[in-house]
Structures are given as C-alpha cells and as structure tokens.
Amino acid sequence: MSLENATYISQLSKEDPPGTDLVSQGDDHIRLIKKVLQKSFPVTIEAALIPDITDKEGHILAVTDDGSAIEWRTSQGDSNFFRYWKSANQTIQSTSGWDKVIFDISKEDVEGVWADSQWVVGVAGVYQIDAWARITEAAVPDHDIAIRLNGEVLKQLSYTDYNSGSTKFHSIQISSPVMCNAGDTIDIAAATESSLTLAGSSNALSGVTGYRIR
C-alpha cells in the first residue's frame, strides 16, 4: 500500500499498515511516525512531559470551563465546602412569598464561599446541598422549603400539620445534588400559607451544608 499522509497524531490511521504491506516499506512508516511525533510535541522537550507540579499540593489538573486548555485547581475533597447555622429566629409570612433563609453562623467555610446567605459557585460541577430547620407553626398551614438556583426554585418540599389547635414545633429538611456553572448562585428559601418561624440560636437548630461531589 502507499505510505500514509499525516502530520499530527490524530491523522494517523490505526488500521495501517496492513499485514500484507511490503517489508521494504517498514522504514518509511517508522520515519512517518517520527515526523508526526516531532510535529505533535515541542522539539525542545529533553525529559518526560510532566506538568510543573511545584507548589501544587492539594491541586488537580482540570479542563477549563470553555474547554480550551487545562489548569490547576484545588482538589475536590474539602474544596468548596461550607456549613452554616442560624443566629436568630426568622419569621416568614404568607405575604412574603419565597423568602431567603438567613444562615449566618459560620461553622466551616475555609474558602469563604458562602456570603449573604447564598453560595456563588466558583467552579462548574455537581454540588450536594443539605438544609434543615426547626419550625414553629400555627395550626394547619402548608409550609415549603426550597433549594433555589439563580433565584429560581430548583427543588421544593412541603410540610402540612393536619392537627388543628395550639402552636407546634416540627422540623423540615431538604437535600439534593445541584448541577452548577461557575457564577451560579444557590440559596435556601421558605414560604408558608400562614406564619412560619425558623428557629435559630448558637446550636444546630437550623443549618445548611454544601460541598462539591464532582
């Protein structure tokens, strides 16, 4: 067969040369492969092609968001992890619609990713969000809690107490993975048909956690 015509690795055919090719063309194929390798990689390489790992402990190589290159990023282990509680009670009224829940006591947030009770996503990926609250509620209202992405309800859960009578204490919680792009915002919101108080203090009566899972 005739010699392949290639300049870069992607142009080489994995099917060639066939077993029936002439032995005399073997040296031609070897020269072609050497030419392709020299075109595909910098000619100044004098050692194994390894990225610069100086001061990169705790980092990983990842493709940039636009797919044009690779870059060092902090590892996904504890990166972009936060845990916050509420410092004070927060009352939601039926006229409030969806109202952002205020989580303002930092328990863990090394990178400072949670601010003004919302998370501005720094790196695209899938994030796990968990939130919970102890609630004080009047009889027989419908209460809702939601994870919001860019201000829009992404996942919503409802709680209704069908026992009329005095004020009651209950808990409500929500959990979901969220696919995010860099720059997206995540927060927790609540709504009610009547009046709903979310408990807050120096312990974990109400809180939120988030972390990157991939």
C-alpha positions in Angstrom: 0.0 0.0 0.0 1.0 3.6 -0.3 2.5 5.4 2.7 0.1 7.3 4.9 -0.1 11.0 4.7 -0.1 12.5 8.2 1.4 15.5 10.1 -0.2 15.1 13.5 -1.2 12.1 15.7 -4.9 12.5 15.0 -4.3 12.0 11.3 -2.7 8.6 11.7 -4.8 5.6 10.8 -4.9 2.9 13.4 -5.6 0.3 10.7 -2.3 0.9 8.8 -0.1 -0.6 7.8 -1.8 -3.9 6.9 -0.1 -7.3 7.5 0.2 -7.6 3.7 2.3 -4.5 3.4 5.8 -4.9 1.8 8.6 -5.3 4.3 10.6 -2.8 2.3 8.1 0.0 3.4 8.7 -0.6 7.1 11.4 2.1 7.3 9.0 4.6 5.5 6.4 4.0 8.2 8.9 4.5 11.0 10.1 7.8 9.6 6.5 8.9 9.2 5.8 8.2 12.9 8.9 10.1 14.0 7.9 13.0 11.9 4.4 13.1 13.4 5.7 12.9 16.9 8.1 15.8 16.3 5.2 17.9 14.9 2.8 17.0 17.7 5.1 17.9 20.6 7.6 20.7 21.2 11.0 20.0 19.8 12.7 21.4 22.9 11.5 18.6 25.1 14.5 16.9 26.8 12.7 14.9 29.5 9.4 13.3 30.3 6.4 15.6 29.5 5.2 16.2 33.1 3.3 19.4 34.1 5.0 21.7 36.5 4.0 20.4 40.0 5.9 23.0 42.1 3.7 24.2 45.0 0.7 22.2 43.6 0.0 20.1 46.7 -3.8 19.7 47.1 -4.5 20.6 43.5 -5.7 18.7 40.4 -5.4 19.3 36.7 -8.7 20.1 35.1 -10.1 21.3 31.8 -11.1 25.0 31.8 -14.8 25.8 31.7 -14.6 26.8 28.0 -12.7 23.6 27.2 -9.7 25.4 25.6 -6.9 24.4 28.0 -6.1 22.7 31.3 -5.4 24.4 34.6 -4.5 23.6 38.2 -7.5 23.7 40.6 -7.9 22.9 44.3 -8.8 19.3 44.8 -12.5 18.3 45.2 -12.0 16.8 48.6 -12.7 19.6 51.1 -12.7 22.3 48.4 -15.9 24.5 48.3 -17.3 23.0 51.5 -19.3 25.1 53.9 -21.6 24.6 57.0 -23.6 27.4 58.5 -26.3 27.8 61.2 -28.8 30.5 62.0 -28.1 33.0 64.8 -31.7 34.1 65.4 -35.3 33.2 64.7 -36.7 34.2 61.3 -40.4 34.6 60.7 -41.9 34.1 57.3 -45.3 35.5 56.5 -47.8 34.3 53.8 -47.4 37.7 52.1 -43.6 37.2 51.9 -43.7 34.7 49.1 -40.4 32.9 48.8 -38.1 34.4 51.4 -34.4 33.7 51.6 -33.5 31.8 54.8 -30.6 33.5 56.7 -27.8 31.2 57.7 -25.1 33.4 59.2 -23.1 31.5 61.8 -20.0 30.0 60.1 -19.1 26.6 61.4 -16.9 25.5 58.5 -16.1 27.7 55.4 -12.3 27.8 54.9 -12.6 29.3 51.4 -15.3 31.8 52.3 -17.7 30.6 49.6 -20.9 31.3 51.5 -21.8 35.0 51.8 -25.0 36.9 52.4 -26.8 33.6 52.9 -26.0 32.4 49.4 -23.3 30.5 47.5 -21.7 31.9 44.4 -20.3 28.9 42.6 -16.6 29.2 41.7 -16.1 26.0 39.7 -18.6 24.3 37.5 -19.7 20.9 38.8 -22.2 18.9 40.8 -22.8 20.1 44.4 -24.7 18.4 47.2 -26.9 20.8 49.2 -28.5 19.9 52.5 -30.6 22.3 54.7 -32.7 21.8 57.8 -34.7 23.9 60.2 -36.7 23.6 63.4 -40.0 25.3 62.8 -42.7 26.9 65.0 -46.0 26.9 63.2 -49.6 27.7 63.6 -52.3 25.0 63.1 -52.9 23.5 59.7 -50.8 25.7 57.4 -48.8 24.5 54.5 -45.0 25.2 54.8 -42.5 25.0 52.0 -38.7 24.9 51.8 -36.7 25.0 48.6 -33.3 25.0 47.1 -33.0 27.8 44.7 -30.6 28.1 41.7 -30.1 31.7 40.5 -33.2 32.7 42.4 -35.4 30.1 40.8 -36.9 27.1 42.8 -34.9 24.0 41.8 -36.3 21.6 44.4 -39.2 22.1 46.8 -40.6 20.2 49.8 -43.8 20.9 51.6 -44.9 20.1 55.2 -48.5 20.3 56.5 -49.8 19.6 60.0 -53.4 18.5 59.9 -53.9 18.6 63.7 -55.6 21.9 64.5 -55.0 23.6 67.8 -52.1 25.2 69.5 -48.7 26.2 68.1 -46.4 23.3 67.4 -42.7 22.5 66.9 -41.6 20.5 64.0 -38.6 20.1 61.7 -38.3 20.4 57.9 -35.3 19.5 55.7 -34.3 19.3 52.1 -31.4 17.7 50.3 -30.4 17.5 46.6 -27.5 17.4 44.2 -27.3 20.5 42.0 -25.6 20.9 38.6 -24.0 24.3 38.6 -22.0 26.5 36.3 -19.4 29.0 37.5 -21.1 32.2 38.7 -24.4 30.5 39.6 -25.9 31.3 43.0 -27.5 28.8 45.4 -29.7 29.7 48.4 -32.4 28.2 50.6 -35.8 29.8 50.7 -39.1 29.2 52.7 -42.7 30.0 52.1 -45.9 29.5 54.1 -49.7 29.8 53.9 -49.8 31.4 57.4 -46.9 32.2 59.6 -43.7 30.2 60.0 -40.8 30.7 62.4 -37.5 29.1 61.6 -35.5 28.6 64.8 -32.0 30.0 65.2 -29.5 30.0 68.1 -25.9 29.1 68.8 -26.6 25.4 68.0 -27.7 23.4 65.0 -31.5 24.0 65.2 -31.3 25.3 61.6 -28.4 24.9 59.2 -27.1 24.4 55.7 -24.2 22.5 54.2 -22.8 22.3 50.7 -19.9 20.6 49.0 -18.7 19.6 45.6 -19.2 15.9 44.7 -17.8 16.0 41.1 
